[in-house]
Amino acid sequence: MGDMPQQLGKYRLIREIGRGATAVVYLAESSDSPEPLALKYISFRDKARDEAKWNRRLLKLLRAESAVARRLDHPNIIKIYEAVIGAEEAYVVMEYFPGGSLEDFCSYEKMLPVQRATSIVFKIAMALDYAYRQGIIHRDIKPANILVDADDNVKITDFGLAMNIHKKSAEDSTFIMGVGSPAYMSPEQIKNYPLNQKTDLYSLGVVLFHLLTGRLPFRARNPAQLVYKIINTDPPSASALNPDVPDSMDGVIRRALEKDLYSRYRNGAEFAKDLSGIQFKIFDENDRAPDSSRFAQIRRLPFFTEFEDVEIWEITRFSAWRVAEPLTQLMREGNTDQRFGILLEGEVELSIGGRSVATLGPGECFGETAYLDKTDHRQVCTVVSKSFVRYLEITPAALALASEECLDHFNERLTTTLAQRLGAVSARLASHGGAALQGVNVTSAGMELQLLDN
């Protein structure tokens, strides 16, 4: 976009604060404004001929933005002051808000306390209610379009816009650009049905779930599978994924994410009212090991080498952390308990019929046979601690909450471990076996196997 202009109209540009595929956002000031401003600048110069259609689309958005600006005046919505559209360039002047986007708080390691996240979503719900009463729906509610500062002041941005101030690219403007992830879209939006205010409430429900759990309610390996899940499947329980989330929150999220429009919240005020009625659990943060410490312990185990970081954060949430004194029986052969463990510290002995089979150390798993045996669900070995041990305990109920990617990695790792142990046992058996038959190698003997016709 070339060098930064020094002046646009009555506005002096100070520095760049954001950039997208179509626009640059500058910090600006004006003699008639006591506060700093944000100025979004779009140049139509030096555009290829095939971008004319794109430019017309941008102009349409800018005019729509200008129209919206005259109708929205709310403390939780970014205020737009002016839109100037010329033949070669255009710019929009808006309120400057120094906060970052909610994207910063959607990962496991940076999740906000439940009460703070709920308070933020409450404010957004009320702002959306106000906008709807002015006849406006947003249609692109997602963490990137919600700004928040250290004092939890909240601002919704990009009402009908194509670009986000705080994004480095415009890759995920789900509604306007028709590209990016549909993860926050309502079922009716994906189906391209007519939209009303309830589409924003659905998207806000997805944002709430993401803030409370560190993951999206619907995840998939490709867009087609994701679309199928959004339209057809129910979200998991947020309180099961994060024990700090009150059970009553699950009902609020379920109603916000209702696929049936008649069962969903009617307006933002109704959504906000239910959020305000939730009673939060009070707990002492010093009573629990911080998740970051648990993450580090799991991350360095060889068992989890192929797991993505986001999957490790999932495991810190749904696994149980166990300790046992020496000579404690952790599992019994023949039992149908499908729990399995992954050692963090110490050693365990595997035995069958009172005879020792193997000793396992940190990073190795035990008790996986009952989980992998889909017919009888029986433990093959008894497992006894040889020393003080600490281990992760995983249950089928916990794995039911895991993302598909995480579950696939568990199954791959467990079956590989089982195959390797079977190989080791077979090698030991072979050392006590008799001489094997010596067959002819058909390739080296120049022979060919013949297919017999029936």
C-alpha positions as CSV (number, residue, x, y, z in Angstrom):
1,M,0.0,0.0,0.0
2,G,3.0,2.2,-0.2
3,D,4.3,4.7,2.3
4,M,2.1,6.0,5.1
5,P,0.3,9.2,4.1
6,Q,0.9,12.0,6.6
7,Q,-2.5,13.6,6.3
8,L,-6.0,12.6,5.1
9,G,-8.4,15.4,5.1
10,K,-8.4,17.0,8.6
11,Y,-6.7,13.9,10.1
12,R,-3.0,13.6,10.9
13,L,-1.7,10.0,10.8
14,I,0.6,9.0,13.6
15,R,1.5,5.3,13.1
16,E,0.1,2.1,11.7
17,I,-1.8,-0.1,14.2
18,G,-3.4,-2.8,12.0
19,R,-3.2,-4.1,8.4
20,G,-5.5,-6.4,6.4
21,A,-5.6,-7.6,2.8
22,T,-7.7,-4.5,1.7
23,A,-6.9,-1.8,4.2
24,V,-4.5,-0.3,6.7
25,V,-5.6,1.1,10.0
26,Y,-3.7,4.1,11.5
27,L,-3.7,5.9,14.8
28,A,-4.8,9.4,13.9
29,E,-5.6,12.7,15.5
30,S,-7.7,15.7,14.6
31,S,-7.8,19.3,15.9
32,D,-11.6,18.9,16.6
33,S,-11.2,15.7,18.6
34,P,-9.7,15.5,22.1
35,E,-9.3,11.8,21.9
36,P,-7.0,9.7,19.5
37,L,-8.8,8.1,16.6
38,A,-8.5,5.0,14.4
39,L,-8.5,5.6,10.7
40,K,-9.0,2.8,8.2
41,Y,-7.5,3.6,4.8
42,I,-8.2,1.9,1.5
43,S,-6.4,2.9,-1.7
44,F,-7.9,2.0,-5.1
45,R,-4.8,3.1,-7.0
46,D,-2.7,0.6,-9.0
47,K,-5.3,-2.1,-8.8
48,A,-5.5,-4.7,-11.6
49,R,-8.5,-4.5,-13.9
50,D,-9.9,-7.8,-12.5
51,E,-10.2,-6.2,-9.0
52,A,-12.8,-3.7,-10.1
53,K,-15.5,-6.0,-8.8
54,W,-13.7,-6.3,-5.5
55,N,-13.4,-2.5,-5.3
56,R,-17.2,-2.1,-5.9
57,R,-17.8,-4.5,-3.1
58,L,-15.5,-2.5,-0.7
59,L,-17.3,0.7,-1.6
60,K,-20.7,-0.9,-0.9
61,L,-19.4,-2.0,2.5
62,L,-18.0,1.4,3.3
63,R,-21.3,3.0,2.5
64,A,-23.1,0.4,4.6
65,E,-20.7,1.2,7.4
66,S,-21.4,4.9,7.2
67,A,-25.2,4.2,7.4
68,V,-24.7,1.9,10.4
69,A,-22.6,4.6,12.1
70,R,-25.6,7.0,12.2
71,R,-27.7,4.5,14.1
72,L,-25.4,2.9,16.7
73,D,-24.3,4.8,19.8
74,H,-23.5,2.3,22.6
75,P,-20.6,2.1,25.1
76,N,-19.8,-1.5,24.0
77,I,-19.8,-0.8,20.2
78,I,-16.9,0.9,18.4
79,K,-18.2,4.3,17.3
80,I,-17.8,5.3,13.7
81,Y,-17.5,9.1,13.1
82,E,-17.0,9.6,9.4
83,A,-16.6,7.7,6.1
84,V,-15.0,9.6,3.2
85,I,-15.2,7.8,-0.2
86,G,-13.2,9.2,-3.2
87,A,-12.3,8.0,-6.7
88,E,-8.9,6.7,-5.7
89,E,-9.1,6.2,-2.0
90,A,-11.5,5.9,0.9
91,Y,-11.1,6.1,4.7
92,V,-13.3,5.5,7.7
93,V,-12.7,7.3,11.0
94,M,-13.7,5.6,14.2
95,E,-13.2,5.4,17.9
96,Y,-9.7,4.2,18.9
97,F,-9.8,1.4,21.5
98,P,-6.4,0.2,22.7
99,G,-7.5,-3.3,23.8
100,G,-6.8,-6.5,22.1
101,S,-9.3,-9.0,20.7
102,L,-10.9,-11.9,22.5
103,E,-8.8,-14.2,20.3
104,D,-6.0,-13.7,22.9
105,F,-8.1,-15.6,25.5
106,C,-9.4,-18.5,23.5
107,S,-6.5,-20.9,24.0
108,Y,-6.1,-23.3,27.0
109,E,-3.1,-21.5,28.3
110,K,-4.6,-18.1,28.3
111,M,-8.2,-18.7,29.4
112,L,-9.9,-16.0,31.5
113,P,-11.4,-16.9,34.9
114,V,-15.0,-18.1,34.3
115,Q,-16.6,-15.2,36.0
116,R,-14.6,-12.6,33.9
117,A,-15.5,-14.5,30.6
118,T,-19.1,-14.5,31.6
119,S,-19.1,-10.8,32.4
120,I,-17.6,-10.0,29.0
121,V,-20.2,-12.1,27.1
122,F,-23.0,-10.5,29.2
123,K,-21.9,-7.0,27.9
124,I,-21.8,-8.2,24.3
125,A,-25.3,-9.8,24.6
126,M,-26.7,-6.4,25.8
127,A,-24.9,-4.5,23.1
128,L,-26.3,-6.9,20.4
129,D,-29.7,-6.4,22.0
130,Y,-29.3,-2.6,21.6
131,A,-28.1,-3.0,17.9
132,Y,-31.1,-5.2,17.1
133,R,-33.5,-2.6,18.5
134,Q,-31.9,-0.2,16.1
135,G,-32.7,-2.6,13.3
136,I,-29.1,-3.9,12.9
137,I,-27.6,-7.4,13.2
138,H,-23.9,-8.0,13.1
139,R,-23.7,-11.4,11.3
140,D,-20.0,-11.9,12.0
141,I,-19.7,-12.3,15.8
142,K,-16.4,-14.0,16.7
143,P,-13.5,-13.4,19.1
144,A,-11.6,-11.4,16.4
145,N,-14.4,-8.9,16.3
146,I,-14.7,-8.3,20.0
147,L,-12.1,-6.0,21.7
148,V,-11.4,-6.0,25.4
149,D,-8.9,-4.2,27.6
150,A,-7.3,-5.0,31.0
151,D,-10.3,-3.6,32.8
152,D,-12.7,-5.7,30.9
153,N,-14.1,-2.8,28.9
154,V,-15.6,-4.4,25.8
155,K,-16.2,-3.1,22.3
156,I,-17.8,-4.9,19.3
157,T,-16.2,-3.9,16.1
158,D,-16.7,-4.5,12.3
159,F,-20.5,-4.1,12.1
160,G,-20.9,-5.0,8.5
161,L,-17.2,-4.5,7.7
162,A,-14.7,-6.5,5.7
163,M,-11.6,-6.0,7.8
164,N,-10.6,-6.3,11.4
165,I,-8.4,-3.6,13.0
166,H,-6.4,-6.1,15.1
167,K,-5.8,-8.8,12.4
168,K,-2.7,-9.0,10.3
169,S,-4.8,-10.4,7.4
170,A,-8.5,-10.4,6.4
171,E,-8.5,-14.2,6.0
172,D,-11.5,-15.0,8.3
173,S,-14.3,-12.5,7.7
174,T,-16.8,-15.3,7.6
175,F,-19.8,-13.3,6.4
176,I,-18.6,-10.7,4.0
177,M,-15.6,-12.1,2.2
178,G,-17.1,-15.6,2.0
179,V,-13.8,-17.1,3.1
180,G,-12.3,-18.4,6.3
181,S,-13.7,-20.7,9.0
182,P,-17.4,-21.2,9.4
183,A,-16.8,-22.2,13.1
184,Y,-18.9,-19.3,14.5
185,M,-21.6,-19.4,11.9
186,S,-25.2,-20.4,12.9
187,P,-26.8,-23.4,11.1
188,E,-29.1,-21.0,9.2
189,Q,-26.2,-18.9,8.1
190,I,-24.3,-21.9,6.7
191,K,-27.5,-22.9,4.8
192,N,-27.7,-19.4,3.4
193,Y,-31.2,-18.9,4.9
194,P,-32.6,-15.4,5.8
195,L,-31.0,-14.2,9.0
196,N,-32.4,-12.4,12.0
197,Q,-30.9,-11.4,15.4
198,K,-30.8,-15.0,16.6
199,T,-27.8,-15.7,14.3
200,D,-25.7,-13.3,16.4
201,L,-26.9,-15.0,19.6
202,Y,-25.8,-18.4,18.3
203,S,-22.4,-17.0,17.3
204,L,-22.1,-15.4,20.8
205,G,-22.9,-18.8,22.3
206,V,-19.9,-20.3,20.3
207,V,-17.7,-17.4,21.6
208,L,-18.8,-18.1,25.2
209,F,-18.1,-21.9,24.8
210,H,-14.7,-21.1,23.4
211,L,-13.8,-18.7,26.2
212,L,-14.9,-21.2,28.9
213,T,-13.2,-24.3,27.5
214,G,-10.3,-23.2,25.3
215,R,-11.8,-25.1,22.3
216,L,-14.6,-24.7,19.8
217,P,-17.9,-26.7,20.4
218,F,-17.6,-28.2,16.9
219,R,-14.2,-29.3,15.5
220,A,-13.4,-31.3,12.4
221,R,-10.7,-32.1,10.0
222,N,-12.2,-30.4,7.0
223,P,-14.9,-27.7,6.3
224,A,-17.5,-30.2,5.0
225,Q,-17.3,-32.3,8.3
226,L,-17.5,-29.1,10.3
227,V,-20.6,-27.9,8.5
228,Y,-22.2,-31.3,9.1
229,K,-21.5,-31.1,12.8
230,I,-22.8,-27.5,13.2
231,I,-26.1,-28.5,11.4
232,N,-26.6,-32.0,13.0
233,T,-24.7,-32.6,16.2
234,D,-25.0,-31.3,19.8
235,P,-22.1,-29.5,21.5
236,P,-20.2,-31.2,24.4
237,S,-20.8,-30.0,28.0
238,A,-18.6,-27.0,28.9
239,S,-18.7,-28.0,32.6
240,A,-17.3,-31.4,31.8
241,L,-14.4,-29.8,29.8
242,N,-13.7,-27.2,32.5
243,P,-14.6,-28.1,36.1
244,D,-14.6,-24.4,37.0
245,V,-17.7,-23.9,34.8
246,P,-21.0,-24.2,36.8
247,D,-23.4,-26.9,35.6
248,S,-26.1,-24.2,35.1
249,M,-23.9,-22.7,32.3
250,D,-24.5,-25.8,30.2
251,G,-28.2,-25.0,29.9
252,V,-27.4,-21.4,28.8
253,I,-25.0,-22.6,26.1
254,R,-27.4,-25.3,24.9
255,R,-30.1,-22.7,24.4
256,A,-27.8,-20.2,22.6
257,L,-26.6,-23.0,20.3
258,E,-30.1,-24.4,19.6
259,K,-30.4,-25.3,15.9
260,D,-34.2,-24.7,16.1
261,L,-34.7,-21.0,16.0
262,Y,-37.9,-21.1,18.0
263,S,-36.0,-22.7,20.9
264,R,-33.0,-20.3,20.8
265,Y,-32.8,-17.1,22.8
266,R,-35.2,-14.5,21.4
267,N,-32.9,-11.5,22.0
268,G,-29.7,-10.5,23.7
269,A,-31.4,-9.3,26.8
270,E,-32.9,-12.7,27.5
271,F,-29.4,-14.3,27.0
272,A,-27.8,-11.7,29.3
273,K,-30.5,-12.3,32.0
274,D,-29.7,-16.0,32.2
275,L,-26.0,-15.3,32.4
276,S,-26.6,-12.9,35.3
277,G,-28.4,-15.6,37.2
278,I,-25.6,-18.1,37.2
279,Q,-24.0,-18.8,40.6
280,F,-20.2,-19.3,40.4
281,K,-18.1,-21.7,42.3
282,I,-15.6,-20.1,44.7
283,F,-12.2,-21.9,45.0
284,D,-8.7,-21.2,46.1
285,E,-6.3,-21.0,43.1
286,N,-3.5,-22.1,45.5
287,D,-5.2,-25.5,46.1
288,R,-4.5,-26.7,42.6
289,A,-1.5,-27.3,40.4
290,P,-1.4,-24.7,37.7
291,D,-2.3,-26.0,34.3
292,S,0.9,-24.6,32.8
293,S,2.9,-26.9,35.1
294,R,0.8,-29.9,34.1
295,F,1.2,-28.9,30.5
296,A,5.0,-28.9,30.7
297,Q,5.0,-32.3,32.4
298,I,2.8,-33.9,29.8
299,R,4.5,-32.2,26.9
300,R,7.9,-33.7,27.6
301,L,6.7,-37.3,27.8
302,P,7.6,-39.5,24.8
303,F,4.0,-40.9,24.7
304,F,2.8,-37.4,23.6
305,T,5.4,-36.5,21.0
306,E,3.0,-36.6,18.1
307,F,0.2,-34.6,20.0
308,E,-0.4,-31.0,19.1
309,D,-0.1,-28.4,21.9
310,V,-3.9,-27.7,21.8
311,E,-4.4,-31.5,22.4
312,I,-2.0,-31.4,25.4
313,W,-4.1,-28.6,26.9
314,E,-7.2,-30.7,26.4
315,I,-5.5,-33.5,28.3
316,T,-4.7,-31.2,31.3
317,R,-8.4,-30.6,31.5
318,F,-9.9,-34.1,31.3
319,S,-7.2,-36.3,32.8
320,A,-7.0,-37.2,36.5
321,W,-3.7,-36.9,38.3
322,R,-3.0,-39.9,40.6
323,V,-0.3,-40.9,43.1
324,A,0.2,-44.3,44.7
325,E,2.6,-45.7,47.4
326,P,4.9,-48.6,46.7
327,L,3.2,-52.1,46.3
328,T,-0.2,-50.6,45.5
329,Q,-2.3,-52.7,43.0
330,L,-3.4,-50.2,40.3
331,M,-5.1,-52.7,38.0
332,R,-6.0,-56.4,38.1
333,E,-5.9,-58.9,35.3
334,G,-9.4,-60.0,34.2
335,N,-11.0,-56.8,35.4
336,T,-13.2,-55.0,32.9
337,D,-12.3,-51.5,34.2
338,Q,-11.2,-49.6,31.0
339,R,-9.1,-46.9,32.7
340,F,-5.5,-46.7,31.6
341,G,-2.5,-44.8,33.0
342,I,0.6,-43.0,31.7
343,L,3.5,-42.8,34.2
344,L,4.9,-39.5,35.2
345,E,7.2,-40.7,38.0
346,G,8.3,-44.1,39.4
347,E,8.0,-47.6,38.1
348,V,5.2,-50.2,37.9
349,E,5.4,-54.0,37.3
350,L,3.1,-55.9,34.9
351,S,2.4,-59.5,35.8
352,I,0.2,-62.3,34.6
353,G,-0.8,-65.3,36.8
354,G,1.6,-64.1,39.5
355,R,4.6,-64.1,37.1
356,S,6.4,-60.9,36.3
357,V,6.1,-59.8,32.6
358,A,7.7,-56.3,32.5
359,T,8.7,-53.2,34.4
360,L,7.6,-49.8,33.0
361,G,9.0,-46.4,33.8
362,P,8.1,-42.7,33.2
363,G,6.4,-41.9,29.9
364,E,5.1,-45.4,29.4
365,C,1.4,-46.4,29.5
366,F,-0.2,-49.3,31.3
367,G,-3.6,-50.9,31.5
368,E,-4.5,-50.1,27.9
369,T,-5.7,-53.6,27.0
370,A,-9.2,-53.3,28.5
371,Y,-9.7,-50.0,26.6
372,L,-8.5,-51.4,23.3
373,D,-10.3,-54.8,23.6
374,K,-13.7,-53.8,22.1
375,T,-15.2,-57.2,22.8
376,D,-14.5,-58.3,26.4
377,H,-12.9,-55.1,27.8
378,R,-10.5,-57.2,30.0
379,Q,-7.2,-56.3,31.5
380,V,-4.5,-58.7,30.5
381,C,-2.1,-57.8,33.2
382,T,-2.1,-56.9,36.9
383,V,-0.3,-53.6,37.5
384,V,1.5,-53.0,40.8
385,S,3.6,-49.9,41.8
386,K,7.3,-50.8,42.5
387,S,8.0,-47.4,44.0
388,F,6.1,-44.2,44.8
389,V,4.4,-43.3,41.5
390,R,2.6,-40.4,39.9
391,Y,0.5,-41.0,36.8
392,L,-2.1,-39.6,34.5
393,E,-5.3,-41.6,34.6
394,I,-7.5,-41.6,31.4
395,T,-11.0,-42.9,31.3
396,P,-13.3,-43.7,28.3
397,A,-15.7,-41.0,29.7
398,A,-12.8,-38.4,29.6
399,L,-11.9,-39.4,26.0
400,A,-15.5,-38.9,25.0
401,L,-14.9,-35.2,25.6
402,A,-11.7,-35.1,23.6
403,S,-11.5,-33.7,20.1
404,E,-11.3,-36.2,17.2
405,E,-7.7,-35.3,16.6
406,C,-6.7,-36.0,20.2
407,L,-8.6,-39.3,20.3
408,D,-7.0,-40.4,17.1
409,H,-3.5,-39.7,18.5
410,F,-4.4,-41.7,21.7
411,N,-5.6,-44.7,19.6
412,E,-2.6,-44.6,17.4
413,R,-0.2,-44.4,20.3
414,L,-1.9,-47.1,22.3
415,T,-2.1,-49.6,19.4
416,T,1.5,-49.0,18.5
417,T,2.6,-49.6,22.2
418,L,0.5,-52.8,22.3
419,A,2.0,-54.0,19.0
420,Q,5.6,-53.3,20.2
421,R,4.9,-55.2,23.5
422,L,3.4,-58.1,21.6
423,G,6.6,-58.2,19.4
424,A,8.8,-58.2,22.5
425,V,6.8,-61.1,24.1
426,S,6.9,-63.0,20.8
427,A,10.7,-62.6,20.7
428,R,11.0,-64.0,24.2
429,L,8.7,-67.0,23.4
430,A,10.9,-67.6,20.3
431,S,14.0,-67.9,22.5
432,H,12.4,-71.0,24.1
433,G,10.9,-72.5,20.9
434,G,12.1,-75.3,18.7
435,A,13.7,-74.9,15.3
436,A,11.4,-73.3,12.7
437,L,10.4,-74.7,9.3
438,Q,12.6,-73.4,6.5
439,G,10.4,-72.3,3.6
440,V,11.6,-71.4,0.1
441,N,11.9,-67.7,-0.8
442,V,9.7,-67.6,-3.9
443,T,11.5,-64.4,-5.2
444,S,15.1,-65.6,-4.8
445,A,14.2,-69.0,-6.2
446,G,12.9,-67.4,-9.3
447,M,9.4,-68.9,-8.7
448,E,6.1,-67.2,-9.2
449,L,2.9,-67.7,-7.2
450,Q,0.1,-68.8,-9.5
451,L,-3.5,-67.6,-9.2
452,L,-6.0,-70.5,-9.5
453,D,-9.2,-69.8,-11.3
454,N,-12.3,-71.4,-9.7
